[in-house]
Amino acid sequence: MADQAPARLSATETAARLGVKPATLYAYVSRGLLGRERGAHGSTFDPIEVERFAASRRRNGADNPAVLIKDGRPAGGPLMTIDTDIALIEDDQLYYRGKPAADLARTATFESVCSWLWTGHWDPTSTFRPLPGAPAAVRPVLRALPAGVGPADRIRVVVPVLAGIDPLRDVLEPAGVAHRAGGLISTAAAVIGAEVDHDLPRAPVLRQPRHPGDGAVHRVASAGSVAEMLVAALSPGGSVDHDQLVRIVNATLILLVDHDLAVSTLAARAAASARANPYAVVISGLGALDSALHGNASRAAHRMLTAVVSGEPARTVVANRIATGRGGVPGFGHRIYIEADPRAELIMESLADLPGADSALAAAAAVTEVVGDHGGPFRNVDLALATLALAAEMSEEAGEVIFALARIGGWIAHAIDEYSQPPLRLRPVGRYIGP
């Protein structure tokens, strides 16, 4: 199939996309903010340039204030600034408690990083196991779900079930919260696949570096780790190298544990501020995560890459995506990073060595080239998640599942911190502007 130029937008379509009157659109043209081509049927506009301009208006418009950047780091949004000692984003790099997240992703297990964020102590043998009674309670509930319920919805179903069988769920002492959180994550990872008639696996002890980020190459367990259970559930019988894929998924989980005060993290902290139990905190976070602009963003990117792998030209796929009017090109740009998303770069780097990932990587590269040629933004972690899922023969929902299980670790860290703060401090005051 020959490569095609993106279908251009008419003036009416462009004005509708930008939410402005035609007179305003031509004012943008006269000021050099948008280019146009005149033809027999009137003016037409490059859809990618229009989308880039729309994104800049979203970032800078008074109705959607951008995150303020000061000295290379975010300085707060329109609502509030909350002190946190968990994640730092500075100079396009991500750190957890002063340790580069990239180093941790290369040298540690997801379980050890979560335990460290929850307790402040580095334990290289950290493992997660389901809580007593969890398998027996969860299995009949999952069997009762309608056919076709996906893994992300399974997670959202499992959490309240686990809360219901935990007599200590309202005990907010940090060590107990950390123990139950590990059980929650382990149980959720074990049940997202189709089979629910077996006992949930127990995690083995791992041999790990003595300190986070000490440069040693980590060894992910062949069974029982969260990464292993995810690969078994999301890529059963896949043709890619299993052990290497487990290592990549483990690193991805670590890179997604926390990311400052993302909307789901703010929801989780607000629940913890009201002294919600850890399960309710996670439910709050999952509710905010289940959104097209946050946890679900990799789905659209997966569909886009799948179309390219199937033979559609990348330029056409990108143009068609923009023509839907549902936002920008999925998997590109970020409100906080300036030049690159370090999480995306590390995941893409790890996929380059994965046998069988060539077609997914080529599709991602083709889309990235199209967006870059038109002055679009850099690729982000959603594109990396979509590329990972496609390379590993996973469904489009896989990125969301990996994101959700990883971020539960961060929500629990924020909840433990919030439990030590004055209660209800995150209750803002509304300003009435009605009649």
Order of alpha helices (4+ residues) and beta strands (2+ residues): beta-alpha-alpha-beta-beta-alpha-beta-beta-beta-beta-beta-alpha-alpha-alpha-alpha-alpha-alpha-alpha-alpha-alpha-alpha-alpha-alpha-alpha-alpha-alpha
